[in-house]
């Protein structure tokens, strides 16, 4: 029993330390998210055997801003959308780790916690509340562009697994904003200026239009067929639509590699390839 209490205390201390190292979240809808009326309760955090956190029970969707020092900021912004099968959010290796890495390179990053459509008992839908959270996040970053020292014309998104599905949706179904909206955030456009799709869910459903934003695509050869082959086929659809795209398929990787300490092999460099792609496309340089 004593060992159990010590273990609980240790895990609680680890969670406190991790939380203290993260910036405060900003609610997407401070007055309550449409579709979450009557839903309450704190977020649920579970820790895996490897010490990574999975978050669920999200009724107040939010962005956690990771802003680089002003003397290093290049003005680019990336909304980071963790995966988790729409049941949980894998906020460490597909969220905060990515955001910190981007910060080190002068890029502002914002980790999105969106509502989960496949969590047990959920009444949310991917195409309704989760997609709305994704679009609202893009509007919110642009609305706060001056305060967060980002260029509203260089705001993109990168999503992992289920998060990649949401980024893909936002890159196809977007709007220019409502200029007369009473909520000034809703006046901002919802189109990401670039998209990163990392082993995205439902890759076979990625159907880019000619005005879709440029895309960076990455997955593992050993991933599910619908993702590995689906993403290769999606690349060809980007090409046919005339949308600039870059594809990386890592031969020794599977699903969910994200970003972890001690990663080995070529897949460990995927984020560097993403940074290089952003540089090539001009997103790291002020216009």
N, C-alpha and C positions, 0 to 999 in steps of 0.2 A: 504493500500500500504506500509505503514511504517513497519507493522508487516511482510509483505512478504519480504522486503529487509533485515530485521533483521534475518529472518529465513534463507535466502540465505547466508548471511554473516556467520551465525553460522555453517551451513553445510559446507561452504568452509573452515572455521577454523578447523572443525573436520577432514576433508579430509587432510588438510595440516599437522595436528598433527599426523594422522595415517601414512601418507607417510614419515614423518620425522623419525618415529620410525622404519622404515623398511630399511634394507640394500639396496644398489644399485643392480639393476639387471645386469646380465651378458648375453649378446646376445649369442644364440646358434651358430649363423652364423654371425660373425661381418661384413662380406661383403655382407650380404643379404641371406635370406633363399631360397633354391631352391623351385620353385613353387610360390614364392611371388613377382616375377619380375613385376614391374609396379604397385604394390599395395603399398599404403602409407596412411598416416593419423595417428593421435595419437590414443592411446587406449581410449575406451569409458568406463567411470566408472559411474554406477548408484548405488544409495544407497537405500536399502529397508526401509520399515517403521521401522524395527527393528535396523536400523543403520548398516547393513552389506552391503558390497560392491560386486557388480557383474561387471566383466570386460569383454568387448567384443572388436571387431575390432582389433584383434591381427594379425599383419602381420610380426612382428619382434619377433619371439618366444624367450623366455628367461628363465633363472633360477635366483631366488633370494636366495643367500646363507645366511643361519643363522648358524653361526659357534659358538660353545661353547668356553668358555675360555680354553686356552691350558692346564691349570692345572686340568681341569675336563674332557677334551675330551677323549673318549675311542676308537676313531678310526672308529666307525661305522658311516655310512652315509645313509640317507633315502631321496629319491626324493619324494616329496609330490605333488600329482596331484589332484587338485580340480575338482569337478563335475559341472554340470550345463546343462546337456542335449546336449552338444556340441553346445549350443547357447550362453552361457555365462560361465564365471568361477566364482564360489562362493569362492572368495579368502580369506575370513576371517574364517568362521567356518569350512571350508574344506581345508584351506591352511595355512595362517600365524599363526592361533591359534595352529595348530598342530605343526608347525615348532618351535615355541617358547617353547611349552611343551617338545618336544624332546630335545631342547637345554639345558633345565634345568636338563636333565638327561645325559648330556655329549655326546649327539648324534648330529652330523652335519646334518642339514636339508636343502633342496633345493626346493623351491616352483616353480613348472613349470607353465609357461604360454604358452600354445600351441595354434596352429591355430584351428579355430572353423568351423567345417564342416556343421553345421545346422543353423548357424546364417543367418538371412535374406540376400539374395543376395550372399552368400558365394559360391565360386567355389572350395573350398577345399574339400577333402575327408578324412574320418576317416582312411581308410586303406592306404592312401598315405601321406599327409602332417602331420596329427596329429600323426600317428604312427612314422613317421620319426622324429618328434620333441621329442617323448618319447625316441627313441633309441639314438638320438644325446645327450640328457640330460645325459643318462647313460655313454656315451663315454666321455662327457665333464668333469663329476665329476672324472672319472678315470684319465683323462689326467691331471687334476689339483690336483690329490690326495696329492702330496707332499706339495703344496702351501696351501691346505685347511686342512692339517693334518688328512687325512682319509686313511684308509686301502683300496686299490683298490680291495681287495678280500672280502670286507664286505660292498658292495654298493647295497642297495635294493631300493624298491619303494613301496609306499602305495598310493592307488587311491580310490576316492570316486565317486560312481555312474558312470557317463561317464568317469571319471578319472580312475576308477577301470577297465573299459573296456580296456583302453590303457595299463595299467599295465599288464593285462592278455595277451594282444596281444604280448607285449614285452617279456613276460615269455614263450611264445610258439614259436614266430618267431624271433630268434636272430641269431647273427653270431659272429665269432671270431675276426672281424675287418679285414681291408685290410693292410697287413704289409708294402706294398710299396706305400701307398697312400701319395700324396703330402701334403694333409691336415693331419697333425699328429693326430688330434683328431679322424679321421676316422680309425686310426690304432688300436684303443681300442675296446674291445669286448662290445657287447650291451646286454648281458644277465644279468638281475638283479640277485644278489646272494640270494635274498629272496623277497617275494611279500606279500603285505597286500591288500586284496580286501574287501573294506568296502561298503556294499550294491551295488556291481558293476552292471553296465548296462549289459544287454544281458547275464545274468548268465547262461542261458541254452546253450550258445555258448562256455563256458569255457571247453576246451578239452585238458587237460594236457597230455604232452608226458612224457616218463619215465625220461627224463633229464630236466624236468621243475624244477625251484627252489622251495624250501619249501614255503608253503602258510599259511597265517593267514587270516581267513574268518570271517566276522561279518555282521549281518544285524538285522532288526527288524521283529518280527513275523507278525506285521500289515502292512508290506510293500506289494507291488504288488506280485501277485502269482508267476510271472516269476522270481522275485528276491528272495523272501523268500524260495519258494520251489526249485527254480532253483539253489540256492547256496547250499542247502542241497544235491541236486543231484550232484552238482559239487564236493562236499566233497567226495562223494562215488567214483567219477571218479579219484580224486587224490589218494584215497586209493588203488584203483585197479591198478593204474599206478605205485604204489610204491613210491609216492612222499609224504613226511611228511606234514601233514596238521592239522590245528586246527580250529574248527568251533564254533562260538558263535551266537546263535539266541536269541535276547532279547524279552521277552514276552510282554513288555509294550511299545515297540518302533515301529516306522514306518520308513518311508524313510527320509533321509537327516538329521539325528541327529548330525553328525559331532562332533564338540567340541565347546561348548558355556559356558559362565559363568552361574552358577546357575543350571546346569543340575542335575536332580534328578533320583533316582532309579538305578537299576543295570547297565543300559546302560551308566551311567556317568563314569563307571569304565572300559569301553572298551579299552581305551588307555593304562591303567595300565596292562590289560591282554596282550596287544600287546608287551609292554616292557618285561613282564615276559616271553612271548613266545620267544622274541629275546634272552633273557638270557638263556633260556632252550636250544635253538638251537646253542648257542655259538657265537652269532653275537656281543655281547657286550664285549667280551674278546679277546684280541690279541692272535693270534695263537702261 
